[in-house]
Amino acid sequence: MAADENVSKRKRALKTLAKTAGVLATAAFATAGLPPAAIAAKKVKEVVEVVETVDNTNKILAAGAGVVAAGAAAMKLASGGGGMAQNFLEAEPYWDQSTVPVNVYKNKAPFTGKVVSTKRIVGPKATGETCHIVIDHKGDFPYWEGQSWGVIPPGTREKDGKPHAVRLYSIASSRYGDDMTGNTGSLCVRRATYWCPELKADDPAKKGICSNFLCDTNPGDEVVMTGPAGKVMLMPEEDPSTNYIMVATGTGIAPFRGFVRRLFFEDTPAANAYKGQAWLFLGVANSDALLY
């Protein structure tokens, strides 16, 4: 009885996955002006039918991965991935890390970017607020997937009047940015607050200076930045069969979003060569807190 119940749960879970991927693929095909959404719907139906005839977990997982891959391919076409190849920010060869930019901009000579958009990306029942912030750097602040940007919040420290220290945030987009122009980069930021049990409310004196600044930004606002920082999290792209296992909680997904976009959503040499498998595990408090 328990075994039958587990199989039923797996089927229901995959059906939900299939419906989600079907919606994404349907929207993508429609946006790209490709023939009709029925193509995606048909593929989803086929996958669900296959799953209903098997009781092997590996087959179910493989079928689910196929649905997600189909959705990713459709979104790639919708975002322009089916047009001109994206290769103008690649090293030669593309996996050579000898030219990775590091600490091009420092505290004493930072870069000033401008906010393109700030969007809340969690639901009303999420434990806290997380925002996706797109920043325009006009192509003057190149970075690679897995690196971080430093942000210097405006104002001075109350205790000594000195400028605020740099806060590092993992970049949540590929080097081409969400718009694929190479002129923007994105951050995934959770607003840091402190709940005071005595006040029974958030204590504004103890809120995160930089995270609140970023989550409150509007289009056109300036952001003072340093970096890009770090080479530890760069993708090992020399072997295109490399498998990736990515584990994150909350905003820790930021660098992995850049990885996934580079591997599956873009028309880059890296994406075209990649033959491995990538697994992403994300932990959040509830479904409203799921990111992206």
N, C-alpha and C positions, 0 to 999 in steps of 0.2 A: 504493500500500500504506500509506504514511504517512498519507494523507488518511483512508483507511478506519479506521485505528487511532485517529486523533483524534476522528472521529465516534463511534466506539465508546466512547471515554473520556468524551465529553460525555454520552452516553446513560446510562452507568453512574453518572456523577456526579449526574445529575438523578434517576435512580431512587432513589439514596440519599437525596437531598433529599426526594423524594416520600414515601418510607417514613417519614422523620423527621417531616415535616409531618402525615402521616396519623396517626401515633401521637399527636402533640400534639392534633390535631383530634378524634381518637377520645376521648381522655381528657377534653377540654374538653366535648364534647357529653354524655358520660356524667356528668361532674361537675355540669353545669348541669341534668341531668334532661331533656335534650332528646331527641327521637327519634334513633334509634339511631346507633351508631357507623358503621353501614353507609353512612350518608349521606357521611361524610368519606371512607371507604374507596372508595366509588364514584367520587367526584370525583378522588381521587388516581389511580385506575386510568385514568380518562378522560384525564388529563393525560399519563400515561406513554404511553398508546396514541398520542396526538397526536404526542408527541416522537419516537416510533419511526418516524413516517412523514415526518419532515422532516429536512433536513440544513442548515438555516439557523441559525446560532448565535444570531441575534437572537430567532428564534422560540423557541428552546430557553430562552434567558434569560427571555423573557416568560412562558413556561409555568411556569418555576420560580418567578417572582415571584407568579404566580397561586396556586400551591400555598401559598407562604408567607402570602399575604394571606388565603387561606381559613383557614389555621391560626390566624392572628392574630384573625380575626373570631370563630372558635370560642372562643379563649381570652378574648376580650373578653366574650363572653356568660357564660362560666364564672365570670369574676371580678366579675360584677354589672354589667358595662357595658351590658347590655340592660335594666336597670331604670331607677331614677330618674337623671335627667341629672346629671352632675358639673359644676356651674357655680358652686359657692359660693365658690371662690377665684379667680374670674376678674375681670379689670379690665373697665371699661366704656368703649369696646368691648374685647373680650378681647385685642386686639393692642396696646393702648395701654400703652407702657412708662414712662409718667410717674410711676407709683406703685410701681415696682419697689423692694422693700425692700433697702437696702444698709447694711451695718455697723450694724445695729440693736443688736447686742451687741459690746462691745469688750473688750480685754484687762483693763481695770480693772473692768469690770462685765459679766462673761461670763454665758452661759446654761448651766444644768446639765440635760442630758438623761439619759434612762435607756435602757440597752440592752434591746431586745426580744429580739433573737437575733443570734448570730454563727455563720456557717456557712461552712465551707470549700467553695469552688465549683470546684476543679480536681481532676483525677485524680491517681493515685499517681505517674505518670511526668512530671508537669508540672515545669518548671524553677522551683521555688519554690512558696510557698504563697500563695494569694489568698483573701481572705474577703469575704463580703457581710454587712455589719453594718447592722441596722435599729435606729434610735434613736427613741424616743418623745419628742416635744417638746410634746405636749398641745395642739397648735395655736398655741402661743405663739412659734414661731420660723418664720414663713412665709418662703418662698424661691421662686424661679422656676427653671425648667429652664436649665441652663448656668451656674448660680452655684456657689460653693464654700462649704463650712463650714470654719472654723478649729477645730482641736482643740488644747487645751493639755494635754499629758500630765502625769500626777501626778508629784510629786517635784521635786527641784531639780538644777541642773547641778553636776556634781562639781567643776568647775574654780573656780567662784566662789560656789556656794550659792544662786544666783538661780533663780527659776522657769524652767522650760523655755520656749522660744519657741513661738509658735503655728505649727502645721503646717497648710497648706491642702490640702483634699481636695475634688475635684469631687463634687457630689452625684449619686448614681446612680439617683435616682428622680424622678418628676414631682412637681409641687408637692402632689399629693394623696397621695403616699406609695404604697408597694407595696400597702397595705391599702385605699387609696382613701378614707380617712377625713379626710385633711388633718392628721392628728396625728403622723405619722411621716415620717422621711426615711432614706435609705440611703446607705451609703458602700461603695465597692469598693476594698479595700486589699490591697496585696501586702506580705507580711512581709519587711522589709529585713534581710538577714543578710550577714556578711562571712566568706568562706572564707579561712582562713589557711593558706597553703602550708606554713608551718613546722610548725604544729600538725596539719595535715591534718584540720582540723575547723573548724566555725564558731567564730569568736572572739566570745564573749558580750560582751566589752568594747567591741566595735565594731558591735553590732547597732543597728538603727534603734529609737530610744526610743519614738516615737509609734506606728509601724506595729505593733511587737510588743505594745504596750499594747492597741491596738484589736483585734488578732487574738486576743489572750488574754482578751478580755472575756467575761463571762457575763451572762445575763439579769438585769436589776436593777442592774448596775454603772452608776455615774455617769460621764458624759463631760462635761467642761467645754469649752464651745464659744464661738466668736465668729462674727460675720458676720451675714447671708450676704454674701459678697464677690463683686464683679465684675459688669460689665454687658457685657463684650466678647463673651461667648459666648451671649447671649440669642438666641432664635430670631426671625427676621424674619417675623412672622406676619401682617402687614398684607396681604400679597399671598398668598392661599391657594394660588396655583399655583406658588409658589417651590419649586424643586428643591433637595434637600440632598445633598451628597456628603460623607460622614463617613469619615475615615481615622484609625485608631487602632492602637496596639500595646498589648497587655496591659491594664492598668487604665485606660489612656487612653480606654477604651470608656465609662467612667462617665457623662459628660454625655450621650453619644449614646444610652445606654439610656433616660435620661429623655426625650430627644427622641422616640425610637421609641414609647415608651409613650404619650406625649401625642398623637402623630400618628395612631396606629393601634389602640391598645388601650383608649382611654378614650372615654366618651360626653360629650365637652366641646365647646363651640362651636368650638374650634380643630380638633379631630378631624373634626367634622361638616362643616366648611367646606373642609378640605384637599383639593386636587385635583392636587397636584404628585406628583413621584416622589422617593424617598429611597434613596440607596445607602450602604451601610455596608461598609467594608473593614476587617477586623481581622487583624492579624498577630500570631501567637504561635509559640512554638518547636515545639510538636507538638500533636497532637489532644487530649491530656490537659489542655493549657493553655488550651483554648477556654473563654471566659467566657460564661455565660448561654446 
